[in-house]
Structure formats: structure tokens, C-alpha cells
């Protein structure tokens, strides 16, 4: 029996980026860089923003990549909760398109592709 090697979060990100380009999404992802002391991401503000910010037409999608067992950090949970609150307020004001947010894992690739078509 041959078992597939697990897909890393980095490989999932590369696959997602290709998919976003294929389907015409405008997207960004902030990659950490190695410094003498540690890994750093060169942005300012609150920590925990989700991995990918994507826009196409009227859709605004944020995506957090996780390994099969990965969990949101407390900072990521804060952003997740803030987006939920924002969506509730937008619905109350009659906006039709919520900000979509997803936590996706390597096993979600079929779902991800359907989401982005």
C-alpha cells in the first residue's frame, strides 16, 4: 500500500497561489523572512491577519492555511471574530456580499477549487 506524503502548508500555499492566478483573483500573501534572530513578517499592526487576502468582482475572501491538525492562534482568532462581527453589521445595514473567510487544510483542495472557480 502506497501512502501519499502529507502536503505541507507551504506546498498548499503554492498550489493555492497558482489556482488564484488561474481563476483571475487579485490576491496578496505576506511571507515571513529570516533575520539574524528569527523569522519576521515586514508589516505593522495587529498580529494574526489571515494568510491570503483575495478579491475578484464583488467577492472579498480571506483564507487561512493550516495543516490537517493546525489550529488558529489567539491573534488569528481575534481577526476571525472581528470579521464575523463586521459581517453581522454589514448584514444589518443591507449589504449583500459578506467578507468570506475560510480555514483550509490540504484535505480541502476540492472545496478550495470549487470556492475559487
Secondary structure, DSSP 8 states (H G I E B T S, - for coil): --------HHHHHHHHHHHHHHTT-EEEE---EE-SSSEE----SSTT--SEEEEETTEEEEEEE--TT----HHHHHHHHHHHHHHHHHHHTT-S--EEEEEE-GGGHHHHHHHH-
